Amino acid sequence: MTPTITAFERSPDGGQGLARDTRVRWAFEEVGQPYNVRLVSFAAMKEPAHKAVHPFGQIPTYEEGDLVLFESGAIVFHIAERHEGLLPTEANARARAITWMFAALNTVEPPILDRATTWISERKEPWCEQRLRLVDDRIRSRLDDLSARLGNADWLDGEFSAGDLMMVSVLIRLRSSRILDEYPNLSAYVARGEGRPAYKRAFAAQLAINTGAPPA
Ligand SMILES: N[C@@H](CCC(=O)N[C@@H](CSCc1ccc([N+](=O)[O-])cc1)C(=O)NCC(=O)O)C(=O)O
């Protein structure tokens, strides 16, 4: 049975890939599996029918038969567990790749999300500029360490994995802030991820929804 994910009927970014269905699409493309998409409006997301599949009224969700999942990280992990191509088969390498998934979501993404929230919800506040400086320094603290760990490697731990998929997806959110430009190896890392054919197919699919153009 082909799984169905949910995505924005119209994403606030106009289809620049920042909404979290993009990382799930990317995972499906990396493992070569088909998926269906159910588009939801902002209003529908908060209705009982959607909250029955996503308790917080968000996207993405994953439905396959009687299995219903939410949380983009959990969905990517589920896809990676069931299909080859995103997690190593060797047990220790697999565990390390999963560690990088958690690091992306739990350690690197929080200050990046904090910045986005500050910029979206608090930019008219008199203290916003000061707060952005504090948040940017917290982001730099994480990127200093991530950049040092990555060094000149292509991926975080050997072959490309779901850990890299999540980390690149998290770092893409920084683009508008220009902070990533301060880290040439991380900029190149993100570009490497975006250069993957699977990412390009995932990006094109969500862009097509937002622009109405058929995917290439
Ligand atoms: N932890 C959850 C977070 C899910 C989440 O934040 N979903 C967002 C869309 S992806 C986050 C997102 C949305 C839009 C942009 N953008 O730039 O346009 C970027 C990221 C959502 O449904 N928001 C509506 C709501 O909460 O009511 C996960 O990883 O799945």
Ligand as a Chemical Component Dictionary entry (heavy atoms), coordinates in Angstrom:
data_LIG
# 
_chem_comp.id                   LIG 
_chem_comp.type                 NON-POLYMER 
_chem_comp.pdbx_formal_charge   0 
_chem_comp.three_letter_code    LIG 
# 
loop_
_chem_comp_atom.comp_id 
_chem_comp_atom.atom_id 
_chem_comp_atom.alt_atom_id 
_chem_comp_atom.type_symbol 
_chem_comp_atom.charge 
_chem_comp_atom.model_Cartn_x 
_chem_comp_atom.model_Cartn_y 
_chem_comp_atom.model_Cartn_z 
_chem_comp_atom.pdbx_ordinal 
LIG N1  N1  N 0  8.131  18.881 15.042 1  
LIG C1  C1  C 0  7.205  18.838 13.961 2  
LIG C2  C2  C 0  6.874  20.264 13.538 3  
LIG C3  C3  C 0  5.820  20.297 12.449 4  
LIG C4  C4  C 0  5.591  21.715 11.977 5  
LIG O1  O1  O 0  6.185  22.677 12.475 6  
LIG N2  N2  N 0  4.731  21.814 10.973 7  
LIG C5  C5  C 0  4.426  23.146 10.421 8  
LIG C6  C6  C 0  4.794  23.168 8.932  9  
LIG S1  S1  S 0  6.496  22.825 8.711  10 
LIG C7  C7  C 0  7.207  24.303 9.478  11 
LIG C8  C8  C 0  7.339  25.445 8.514  12 
LIG C9  C9  C 0  6.237  26.080 8.000  13 
LIG C10 C10 C 0  6.386  27.101 7.067  14 
LIG C11 C11 C 0  7.649  27.501 6.695  15 
LIG N3  N3  N 1  7.829  28.566 5.734  16 
LIG O2  O2  O 0  8.925  29.133 5.669  17 
LIG O3  O3  O -1 6.868  28.860 5.014  18 
LIG C12 C12 C 0  8.743  26.882 7.239  19 
LIG C13 C13 C 0  8.582  25.832 8.119  20 
LIG C14 C14 C 0  2.956  23.387 10.551 21 
LIG O4  O4  O 0  2.137  22.493 10.348 22 
LIG N4  N4  N 0  2.642  24.649 10.886 23 
LIG C15 C15 C 0  1.255  25.062 10.989 24 
LIG C16 C16 C 0  0.847  25.169 12.429 25 
LIG O5  O5  O 0  1.676  24.841 13.302 26 
LIG O6  O6  O 0  -0.285 25.596 12.653 27 
LIG C17 C17 C 0  7.781  18.038 12.777 28 
LIG O7  O7  O 0  9.006  18.030 12.642 29 
LIG O8  O8  O 0  7.014  17.430 12.016 30 
# 
loop_
_chem_comp_bond.comp_id 
_chem_comp_bond.atom_id_1 
_chem_comp_bond.atom_id_2 
_chem_comp_bond.value_order 
_chem_comp_bond.pdbx_ordinal 
LIG N1  C1  SING 1  
LIG C1  C2  SING 2  
LIG C1  C17 SING 3  
LIG C2  C3  SING 4  
LIG C3  C4  SING 5  
LIG C4  O1  DOUB 6  
LIG C4  N2  SING 7  
LIG N2  C5  SING 8  
LIG C5  C6  SING 9  
LIG C5  C14 SING 10 
LIG C6  S1  SING 11 
LIG S1  C7  SING 12 
LIG C7  C8  SING 13 
LIG C8  C9  SING 14 
LIG C8  C13 DOUB 15 
LIG C9  C10 DOUB 16 
LIG C10 C11 SING 17 
LIG C11 N3  SING 18 
LIG C11 C12 DOUB 19 
LIG N3  O2  DOUB 20 
LIG N3  O3  SING 21 
LIG C12 C13 SING 22 
LIG C14 O4  DOUB 23 
LIG C14 N4  SING 24 
LIG N4  C15 SING 25 
LIG C15 C16 SING 26 
LIG C16 O5  DOUB 27 
LIG C16 O6  SING 28 
LIG C17 O7  DOUB 29 
LIG C17 O8  SING 30 
# 
